[in-house]
């Protein structure tokens, strides 16, 4: 269950950082950093590392602190944030018609 909480937390925070109106005025839009903030896979990786770093302060998930777990949870967050972003949009499940 902890892994599900981690994945959903990572997805939520990634969505807020990329699309949230609250960050609209401070989110970079130009250059490499602007590209970074349009990429759920990129932002998702760093969100996963951030959540791993604060995991001792939450009861939702608890992971042993190690370099391996740091990278694995970053990769997990990156992949699941990307996949969930490709499946769900503002209007529900994305259906691409050709």
N, C-alpha and C positions, 0 to 999 in steps of 0.2 A: 504494500500500500504506500510505503514511503516513496517508492520510485514514481508512482502515479502522481503523488502530491508534488514531487520535484519537477516532473515534466510539465504539469499544468501550471505551476508557478513560473517556470522558465518561459513557457509559451505566453502567459499573460503579461509578464514583464517585458518580454521582447515586443509584443504587440503595442504596448503602451509607449515604449521608447521609439518605435518606428512610426506608428500612426497616431499616437495620442495627441489630442488638441492642446493639452497642457504644455507640451514641449514644442509646439509649432513655431514659436518665436525664437527659441534658442537652438533648435535642431539645425545643424549645418546642412546646406543644400548644394553647395558647390565643391568641386575638387574631390580628392580621395576620401576625405572624411564624409562628404555628402553622399558619395557612393556607398560607403560603409553603412550609413544610417538608412539606406534603402534595401539592405540585404538582411533578411531574417536569419540566414545561416550565419553570417558574420556576427551580428549583434547577439544572436542566440548563444554562440560560443562563449562570449565574454559574460553574458548573463549567467550561464551555467557555472562559470568560474566564480562569479560574484556570490551566487547562491551557495556554492560549496563553502566559500569563505565565511559566510554568516550562518552556517548550519548549526553551530552550537547555540545559537540564540533563538532557535525555533524548536517546537515539539513536533512539527509536521514531518520532518525528515532529519535523520542523523546519520552522517557518514564519517567513517574514520578518516582523520586527516593524514593524507599521504599524497605524494606527487602523482602517483598513478591514478588515484581517485579524482584528483583535481582535473587532469586531462580527460579521463573517461567521462566525467560528468559534463565537462565542457563540450565534448563531442556529442554526447547524448542530447544535451540541450540544443545544440546547433542543428542536429538532424531532425529532432522531433519538432522544433520550432519551424523549420523549413517545411516539413511535410504537412503539419497542421495549417500553416499559412497557405499552402497550395490547395488544401481541401476546403477550408472555410474562409468566407469573405463577409463583407458587411451584410449581404443579403442571404446568408445561409451557406449551404453547400454549393461550391462552384461547379457548374456543369458547362463544359466547353462543347459547343456544337460546331461541327465543321460543315 
